Amino acid sequence: MLFRSGLVSAAVSAQAAPVTYKMDPGHTMVLFSWNHFGFSNPTANLGLGEGTLVFDDKDASKSSVQVTLPLADLDTHVSALDEHLKKPDFFDADKYPTVTFKSTKVQAAGGNKYKVTGDLTVHGVTKPVTLDATLNKSGEHPMMKTQTVGFDATATLKRSDFGVGAYVPNVSDEIKVRITTEASVPKADGAK
């Protein structure tokens, strides 16, 4: 009987289901960079408010991601620039306090690569965006002792598509986005 229950357990685990992970704000960076008058390429970090990632390593189509990025956390390491980017001529953070992304399709792209298409909302405008994502690692986190995944992703978009076109072309319309994240299965309440 024990042998049979072991076989059933093995059969169930072989039919891997999607796993839901909570993204770790302390190990997530959402960086975007632009060209400034041809002289420099500044970078800002949006950070992470909340993020949920559902990942099925056997069937990418069952995977998804949803994130909220509060503009209050925007960080360029230059406080005057942080404040300027939150003004109405750029993000207008008082009126539109968050940036959100919600996937609509995830496709395997070979090996540990994925195409993640979804709706990006910036400045009250929603447009489809495709991220090129790479699975860095999946397994038990050695410190947290919980199932964890890590991804990097990149995309290029035009800020004017989202109504944030101030100073184009002197400040580039093209924005390069680079994301890195760790996400873990939430522990049961009270678990250490």
Stockholm file with secondary structure:
# STOCKHOLM 1.0

chainA/1-192         MLFRSGLVSAAVSAQAAPVTYKMDPGHTMVLFSWNHFGFSNPTANLGLGEGTLVFDDKDASKSSVQVTLPLADLDTHVSALDEHLKKPDFFDADKYPTVTFKSTKVQAAGGNKYKVTGDLTVHGVTKPVTLDATLNKSGEHPMMKTQTVGFDATATLKRSDFGVGAYVPNVSDEIKVRITTEASVPKADGAK
#=GR chainA/1-192 SS CHHHHHHHHHHHHHSCCCEEEEECGGGCEEEEECCBTTTBCCEEECCCSEEEEEECSSCGGGCEEEEEEEGGGCBCSCHHHHHHHTSTTTTCTTTSCEEEEEEEEEEECSTTEEEEEEEEEETTEEEEEEEEEEEEEEEECTTTCSEEEEEEEEEEEEGGGGTCCTTTTTBCSEEEEEEEEEEECCCCTTCC
#=GC SS_cons         CHHHHHHHHHHHHHSCCCEEEEECGGGCEEEEECCBTTTBCCEEECCCSEEEEEECSSCGGGCEEEEEEEGGGCBCSCHHHHHHHTSTTTTCTTTSCEEEEEEEEEEECSTTEEEEEEEEEETTEEEEEEEEEEEEEEEECTTTCSEEEEEEEEEEEEGGGGTCCTTTTTBCSEEEEEEEEEEECCCCTTCC
//
